[in-house]
Amino acid sequence: MADLPRMLKALADPTRLRIVHLLNGREELCVCEIVDALQVPQYSVSRHLGVLKAAGLVTDWRQGRWMHYALNPKLSDEERGVVAAICLRAERETTARRDRRRLEKSLRPREKGGMVQCP
């Protein structure tokens, strides 16, 4: 369960909103997939993911040399509702729609059983 003020503060950043929007409805994403979708440097994405993790919004795990992230499965129904409402609103933003298209394009090989090539 996330601390509400900390959660809302974490969600008050445009880049972090974009990350949550990408993670919403997905089982998990590799940090390189998030970087490709957002077109933001890896160090910046990692820093923002750290803030989201500290707020209790995301969980992470290492697979080989890559970090994977997902929305925290322990979020309460109310917290999931906040995330869902934010993501629904984000769909009206051009930037969020572009991020989603870039992510879907990069995930096609993975969804067909292939590998996503991370640098």
VENVEN-V500127 format. One line per field, one symbol per residue. burial: # if it has 9 or more other C-alpha atoms within 8 Angstrom, else .. Layout:
burial=???
This chain:
burial=.#...##..##....#########...###########...#..##.##.###.######.....#######..#...##..##.##..##....##.#####..##.##.........
